Every structure is written in structure tokens, then in C-alpha cells.
Amino acid sequence: MTEDAHARPTGAAQEQLYDINVATPSHAERARTLITQVSTGTLCSLALEPVGHPYGSFVTVAFDAGTPVFLLSALAEHTKNLRRDPRASLLVSEDVSADPLANGRVTLLGSCRPIRSDDASARTAFLAAHPSADYYADFRDFGFWRLSVESIRYIGGYGRMSWVEKPAWDSAEPDPLAASAAGIIAHMNNDHADAMVQYCLAFSKATEVASASMTGIDRYGFEMSAVTPEGPRPVRLAFSNAVTTPEQARDSLVQLLKEARTNVTA
């Protein structure tokens, strides 16, 4: 079940300033995007001593088409645990917000087992993410392991969480703007703050907006925080068509601004 808001007391919910049916990345897409931006996580195995207790280890990780792969030492406690019982989970999280609980995180559960040393796909994925591991990747006491994902829990910060279905996880694609998003957001907020206000006034239910800032952007649209008389309120707007490059995102933002100025002055 998808959950996108914490429960509120009756009558406490605010009216949304935007159409909640606007195109938005699915939780599977958000989760697959998040894992492309991390290279470490916490691998949890079942301890040998004391038996059965969850044992968390800091590990380096790479993702081969959504599947976590590791280069583990035979001497590591988690490796010994996994040889006895392959059940495991991996927690990865982003680190972009000053508020730790506002950061997104993904927990992947499944079975973690060693894979053949000649598994080119896993090796290529791991060494692309961790090139410094190349010099010990062929040591006799190191080996590649894969976590076969069976269940996925996504938390995108406050009030955005769900169990992601495995077929959705497998078919989802990372957002093509992920690597450029921070730069686009900084540029819009630093150089085009007035445009944010225009967007809100033209395309949302807000009638008074003192200021607004972009807080996120993806292939389908972008999100803002608008300062209103009732306090900061979220606003999300969609592009007319999904974009795949920063240049396409820029063109869409420019076109929306032209439409916004026409709507506000009409």
C-alpha cells in the first residue's frame, strides 16, 4: 500500500494548492533513482553469535540493474553470517537534507549469496562504482556477492512511504534528470526566484505568494515550496511532456513561464 501523508486529526488537513493527480514519479521510480546516487549502505545479516540477532555492517555496494552487488571479505563477520543463513537486508539512504528524517531511504530484503568470479555483469557494475577496489578484487579471500531482492520498502522523507511491488521495482527506470537536478534547482532559485512566484500564481490555487523556491525536479515536472499567509505550502507542476535531458527541462520551464505570465496578466 502506498502512503503519502501521515494521518492528521479530523479537520486538520489543508486544502492542496495543486492538482494532486498531476504526473508524479512512482515510489518504484523514486527508489530506483535513489540507489543510483549512493555507493554505501548497511548490510544486515543474522549473527552467528549471539545466534539469530540482526547484525548490521557498513558496506560498499553497487547496483546491477537494481540488484545490489558486493565485494566481501571472507574474514568479515557478515560474510560468515551469510554463509550460514543467506537471509539479509540492505539499507541505503540519501544525504541531501539537513534534517536526517527528511532524506529518502530504501530497504531491500532478500537472500544474499556468492556469485561466480567470472560474472562479468556484477564485476563491471561494482568496479564502475568503486574503481579503487580493482587491486584487491582478485584476492583469494574476497568474492562477489549478490542480494536477490524479494521485498522493497521505500521512505521518501516525511509522509511518503510504501512497500514497492517487485515487478514495479524491476521495471522502473531511474530518473534521467537525477544527476542534474541539484544544479537545475540551484540555478532556478538563485537566478529565477521571480519565476517560481509566477508559476504558483498562474497554475496553483495560491492567490498570495510572498516567495517560492524549487525543491525538486524530475522527468515529469517539478516541486516548489510557496510561502503563503498560511505558511510554506507545497506546489507541484507537470511538464506538458516527460523530459530526459537538462536542455529539455530548461525549454519546458521557459515555456511554462511564458504561459504563466500570460495567465497572470490576463
C-alpha positions in Angstrom: 0.0 0.0 0.0 1.2 3.5 -0.9 1.2 6.1 1.8 1.9 9.7 1.1 0.8 11.5 4.2 0.8 10.9 7.9 -2.6 10.7 9.5 -4.0 14.0 10.8 -6.7 14.8 13.3 -10.2 15.2 11.7 -10.5 18.7 10.1 -6.7 19.4 10.3 -5.9 18.7 6.7 -5.2 21.7 4.5 -6.6 22.0 1.0 -4.0 21.2 -1.6 -2.9 24.1 -3.7 -2.3 22.0 -6.7 -3.9 19.1 -8.6 -2.9 16.0 -6.7 -3.4 14.0 -9.9 -0.5 15.8 -11.6 2.1 13.4 -13.1 4.5 12.3 -10.4 7.2 9.7 -10.2 6.1 6.4 -8.7 7.7 5.2 -5.5 9.4 2.5 -7.5 10.9 5.2 -9.8 11.9 7.3 -6.8 13.5 4.3 -5.1 15.4 3.2 -8.3 16.6 6.8 -8.7 17.8 7.0 -5.1 20.0 3.9 -5.4 21.8 5.3 -8.4 23.1 8.1 -6.1 24.6 6.0 -3.3 27.6 3.7 -3.0 27.5 2.6 0.6 24.9 1.1 2.9 24.1 -1.1 5.9 24.0 -4.8 5.2 22.1 -6.7 7.9 22.7 -10.4 8.3 21.7 -12.9 11.1 24.5 -13.2 13.6 26.3 -16.4 14.4 26.9 -15.2 17.9 24.6 -14.5 19.6 22.6 -16.7 17.2 19.9 -15.0 15.2 20.4 -11.4 16.3 20.3 -8.8 13.5 23.9 -7.8 12.6 24.5 -4.5 10.7 27.6 -3.9 8.8 28.8 -0.8 6.8 29.5 -2.0 3.2 30.3 -0.6 -0.2 27.6 -1.6 -2.8 26.9 -1.2 -6.4 23.7 -1.9 -8.4 23.4 -4.2 -11.4 20.1 -3.3 -12.9 18.5 -2.8 -9.5 20.3 -5.8 -7.9 22.8 -5.0 -5.1 26.2 -6.5 -5.6 29.1 -6.5 -3.0 32.7 -7.4 -2.9 33.0 -9.1 0.5 36.0 -10.4 2.5 35.8 -14.0 3.8 37.1 -12.7 7.1 34.2 -10.3 7.6 31.6 -11.2 10.2 28.7 -10.6 7.8 30.3 -13.0 5.3 30.4 -15.7 7.9 26.8 -15.0 8.8 25.6 -15.1 5.2 27.3 -18.5 4.6 25.2 -19.9 7.4 22.0 -18.1 6.6 21.6 -16.1 3.4 18.7 -14.0 4.6 19.7 -10.4 4.6 18.6 -6.8 4.1 20.4 -3.7 2.8 19.5 -0.1 3.9 20.7 2.7 1.6 19.9 6.4 2.1 20.5 9.8 0.6 22.2 12.6 2.4 20.8 15.8 0.9 18.7 17.4 3.7 19.9 18.9 6.9 17.1 17.0 8.6 18.1 13.3 8.6 14.5 12.1 8.6 13.6 14.2 5.6 16.1 12.1 3.5 14.9 9.3 1.3 15.9 5.7 2.1 15.3 2.2 0.7 15.5 -1.1 2.4 15.9 -4.2 0.2 15.2 -7.6 1.6 16.2 -11.0 0.2 18.8 -13.7 0.0 22.5 -12.8 -0.3 24.7 -15.4 -1.9 28.2 -15.6 -3.5 28.3 -15.5 -7.3 30.8 -16.8 -9.8 34.0 -14.9 -10.1 33.5 -14.7 -13.9 30.1 -13.0 -13.5 31.1 -10.1 -15.7 28.0 -8.1 -15.1 28.4 -7.9 -11.3 32.1 -7.3 -11.5 31.7 -4.5 -14.1 28.9 -2.8 -12.1 30.9 -2.9 -8.8 34.2 -1.7 -10.2 32.5 1.1 -12.1 31.1 2.3 -8.7 34.3 1.5 -6.8 37.3 1.6 -9.1 39.8 1.6 -6.2 38.6 -2.0 -5.4 40.2 -3.2 -8.6 43.5 -4.0 -6.9 42.0 -6.4 -4.4 39.0 -7.8 -6.3 41.0 -10.9 -7.3 42.5 -11.6 -3.9 41.6 -15.2 -2.8 39.8 -14.0 0.4 37.5 -11.6 -1.5 34.5 -12.6 -3.6 31.5 -11.0 -5.3 28.0 -11.5 -3.7 24.5 -10.6 -4.9 21.4 -9.8 -2.9 18.4 -11.3 -4.7 15.8 -8.7 -3.9 12.4 -10.1 -2.8 10.8 -7.1 -0.9 11.4 -3.4 -1.1 10.5 -0.7 1.4 10.7 2.9 0.3 10.6 6.0 2.5 10.9 9.4 0.8 11.1 11.5 3.9 8.1 12.7 5.9 4.8 11.2 4.9 5.9 9.4 1.7 6.4 5.7 2.1 5.3 2.3 0.8 6.1 -1.3 0.1 7.1 -1.4 -3.6 5.9 -4.4 -5.6 8.7 -6.4 -7.0 7.5 -6.2 -10.7 7.3 -2.4 -10.3 10.9 -2.3 -8.9 12.2 -4.5 -11.7 10.6 -2.4 -14.5 11.2 1.1 -13.0 13.9 3.3 -14.5 16.0 5.9 -12.6 15.1 9.5 -13.3 17.2 10.8 -16.2 17.5 14.3 -14.5 18.8 12.9 -11.2 22.5 13.8 -11.9 21.5 17.3 -13.0 18.7 18.1 -10.5 20.8 19.8 -7.9 22.3 22.2 -10.4 18.9 23.0 -12.0 17.4 23.7 -8.6 20.2 25.9 -7.5 20.1 27.9 -10.8 16.3 28.4 -10.7 16.4 29.5 -7.0 19.4 31.8 -7.4 18.6 33.3 -10.7 14.9 32.9 -11.3 13.2 33.3 -7.9 10.5 35.6 -9.5 9.6 32.8 -11.9 8.8 30.5 -9.0 6.2 33.0 -7.8 4.7 33.4 -11.3 4.3 29.6 -11.6 2.5 29.4 -8.3 0.1 32.3 -9.0 -0.7 31.0 -12.5 -1.0 27.3 -12.1 -2.0 26.7 -8.4 -4.8 27.8 -6.1 -2.5 30.2 -4.2 -3.6 33.8 -4.5 -0.9 35.3 -2.3 2.7 34.1 -2.6 5.4 36.1 -0.9 8.2 33.9 -2.4 8.7 30.4 -3.6 11.6 28.1 -4.2 12.1 24.9 -6.2 12.6 21.9 -4.1 12.7 19.1 -6.7 12.6 18.3 -10.4 12.2 15.1 -12.3 11.2 13.9 -15.8 7.5 14.6 -15.2 7.7 18.0 -13.5 8.9 20.0 -10.5 8.0 20.8 -6.9 8.1 24.1 -5.1 7.7 25.4 -1.6 5.5 28.5 -1.7 5.4 31.0 1.2 1.8 31.9 1.7 -0.1 33.7 4.5 -0.8 30.2 5.9 2.9 29.4 5.9 5.0 27.3 3.5 2.9 25.1 1.2 3.9 22.5 -1.4 3.1 23.0 -5.1 3.8 20.6 -7.8 3.5 21.3 -11.6 3.8 19.0 -14.5 5.6 19.4 -17.8 3.5 19.0 -20.9 5.7 16.1 -21.9 8.2 14.0 -20.0 11.8 15.3 -20.4 15.0 13.3 -20.5 17.7 16.0 -20.6 18.5 19.2 -18.7 18.1 21.1 -22.0 14.6 19.7 -22.4 13.8 20.6 -18.8 15.0 24.2 -19.5 12.8 24.5 -22.5 9.8 23.2 -20.6 10.4 25.7 -17.7 10.8 28.6 -20.2 7.5 27.6 -21.9 5.7 27.3 -18.6 6.9 30.7 -17.6 5.6 32.3 -20.8 2.2 30.7 -20.2 2.3 31.8 -16.5 2.9 35.4 -17.4 0.1 35.3 -19.9 -2.3 33.8 -17.4 -1.4 36.2 -14.6 -1.8 39.3 -16.7 -4.9 38.1 -18.5 
